[in-house]
Amino acid sequence: MEVERSADLPVDGDRSLRIAPAFENAKRAILLVLGLVMLLLAVIGAFLPVMPTTIFLILAAWFFARSSPRLERRLMEHPSYGPVLRGWRDHGIVPRRAKLFAVTGISGGYVISLFAYQPGLPLAIALAVAMAAIAVWIVSRPEG
């Protein structure tokens, strides 16, 4: 015996979430605010040596791509940051200088955490493995 399917029920296990049209504007507004927050953090990072800039710009571009194509285009066309952002978006490129800064920051963060928090040996090893894995991933990205 076959059961008739309603037009608005998922077919063949399709369980993807769909946002109702009424909430689309709210979603765009939230993504726009998140993009602006990431952009603000990137600006702060440009002046504070301990805070990264590029990752916040990448996140801002991602949020703007989904909320404000005009702001995304402005970021992508920026004379200083545009080439780096386009390289990451199009080819996953991380410049050698950025890799050096990232690995140095990861290593420095690990050393500071050892002295500041004095974790036990198991936690220190787990932290070292996690940070090393991230550093290896960063170093393995193409350089362009």
N, C-alpha and C positions, 0 to 999 in steps of 0.2 A: 504494500500500500504506500503510495507516494504522498508526501505532504506538500501542499503548495507553499511556495516561499513568497513572503511579502517583499515588495520592491525595496523597502528600507532596511531589511535585515541583511547581515553579512552573508556572503556567499562563499562556500568552500573554505570555511575557517578564517575568512578575512576579518581580523580583529584590529585593524589599524584604527587609531584614534583620529577622528575628524573633528575639527573645531567648527562649531556652528557659525554661520555668517555673522551673527550678532556679536560674537566675541572676537572677530578678526581684527577690528580696530583696537580693541583692548590689548590683544597680543602684539600688534605693531607698536603700540605706545610703550608697552613694557620692554620690548626689544630695543626701541629707540632710547629709552632711559638707561638701559644696561649698556648700550653703545656709548652714550655720553659719559657714564661713570667710568667705563674702560678708557675712554679718551682722556678724562681728567686724571686718572691714575697714570697714564702714559706721560702726560705733561709733568706730573709730580716726579715720575721716575727719570725724566730728562734732567732734573736738577738735583736729585738725590742719588749719590753714587751707589747706595746699597739696594736701590729699587730698580727692577728692570723696566724698560720702556717698550721694547719690541713686542713682547707677548701681549701687552695690553693693547697695542695698536692692532695686532692680528685679531684679537678678540673684538675690538671696536669695529674693525672692518667686517667681521663675520656678522655681528649684530646689525650693523648698518645695511649689509646686503639683504637682510630680511625685513628691514623696517624703513630705510631711507636710501634708495639708490643714489640720490644726489650727494648725501654725506659720504657714502662709500666711494663714489667717483672722486670726490675732493681728496679723500685720503689716498686713493690709488694714484692720483695725479700729483701728489705733493712731491716737490723736487728732491727732498732728502729721504723721505720714508717710502714714497711710492714704489721705487724699484725693488726695495727689500720686500715689501708687502706683496707685490705682483710675483716676485720670484718664489715666495713661499706658497702663495695661492695656486700658481700655475704648475710649479715643478717641485715643491717641497724643499726649496733651496735654503740653506742656512749659511751665510757668509762665514769664512774662516775666523774673522775677528769676533763675530758673535759667538761662535763655538768656543773660542778661547775664553771670552768673558763668562759664558755659561758654565763651563767646566771649572774655571777658577772660583766662581761664586758657589757652585755646589761643593767644591772641596773646602772652601773657607767656611761655608755654613756647617759642614760636618765637623770640622775642627772646633768651631765655636760651640756647637751643641755638645760636644764631648766635655769641654771645660765648663760650660754654663750649667748643664743639666746633670752631668756625671751619670749617664745611664748605666745600667748593669750590662754585663758582657753580652747577653742574648739580644738586648735591645740595640746596643751599639753595633753588633754584627748585622742585625736586620736593617738598621738604618744605612749602614755602609753598603749593603747589597742593593737596597732600593735606590740609593743615590748613584751608585756605580752603574746600575741598569739604565737610569735616566741619562747619565753622562755618555754611556756607550751609544744610546739611541741618538742623542744629539750629534755626536761625532760621526755617526754613520750616515747622516743626511748628506745629500749632494751639496757641493759648494758652487756649482754653476759654472 
